[in-house]
Amino acid sequence: METYGIKYEFNAKPWQYNGANSWVFVSLPSGIANEIRNYFKNEEEGWGRLKATAQIGDSIWKTAIWFDTKLNTYLLPLKAAIRKKELIEIDKNIAVVIWI
């Protein structure tokens, strides 16, 4: 899969939303989120959605990050298939790469 754009790398702990569908997310570090928002806010779609490509381990996929005004950062949702393939556990640090 071809990747493009500006590359951001960070470590973060996945966390689970306590809602109806129990989505799992990674919160982007505030410095990276601020930089992305400064450069790309005008490209956001509804609800702060910004197209991205993500990589965790050997898995690379097209996705989107979402700006959360309560947490003041972007959230990267982690699909169940990715979590299973990469053996991702809640609250266990993982290396994440995103391209915007």
N, C-alpha and C positions, 0 to 999 in steps of 0.2 A: 504494500500500500504506500502510495506516495504521500509524504508529509510536506508541509510548507508553512511559511509564516515564522513568527517569532517563537522561539523555544524557551520554555520555562521548566525547570527541574526543582523538585522539592521532596521532602519527606513529610508524611502526615499520618495520622491515625484515623482510619475509617470509623464512622459513628452511625448509629441507626436512629432514624426519625421515629418518634413514638406516636405515629399516626396510623390511620386505617391500613395503609399498604406497606408500612414498615420499610420505606426506602433506605438504602445505605448510601452515605455521601462521604466525600473527603472535602474538608474546608481548605481553600487555598490560603497560604500565609498572607497576612495583611499587606506586606510590602509588595508582593507579586500581584495581589488583587488590586491594589491602588494603581500600580503601573498599568495593568491591563485596562482598568476603568479609564484612566487618563488617555490612553491611546485609542481604545476601541469602543467607548461608550456610544458613539454615534452609529456603530454597527449593531448594537443590541436590538433584538426583536422584542416582542411582547414579554412582559414579566422579567426583563433583564436577561433574556436568553442570548447567548453568544456562541456561535458555532466554533467547534474546536476538534482537534484530533488528540487522543490520549493514548498513553502507553504505560502499562504496568507489567513488569516482567517481559514475557514474550508476546503479550497481547497488545495489539494496536487497533484502535477503533475510532470511527467518526462518532462524535457525540456533541454535546453542548454543555457549557457551564452556565449557571444561573446565579444572578446577583441576589443575595438575601439581605434585605435592608435591616433586618433585626440583628443579624450577625455581622453586618457590614463587610461581607466578603463574598466571593463566588463559591458555589458548591458544584462539585463534580459528582454526578450520580454514578454509582457502580452497579452495573447489571449483575444479576445472579450468575449468569454464565461466566462472566469475567472473574467474579469472586471465587467461583468453584474452580475454574481452570488455574488460577494463580494462587489458590489456597489462602485467600485473604480472610483475615479474622478481624472482628470489631476490636478497636482499641490496640491493635498491634501495628507498629510503625511500618509503612511501606514507602518505596520510592515511586514517585509519579513524575511523568513527563507529559506536558501538554504543549501543543502548538496552536497559536491563534492566527 
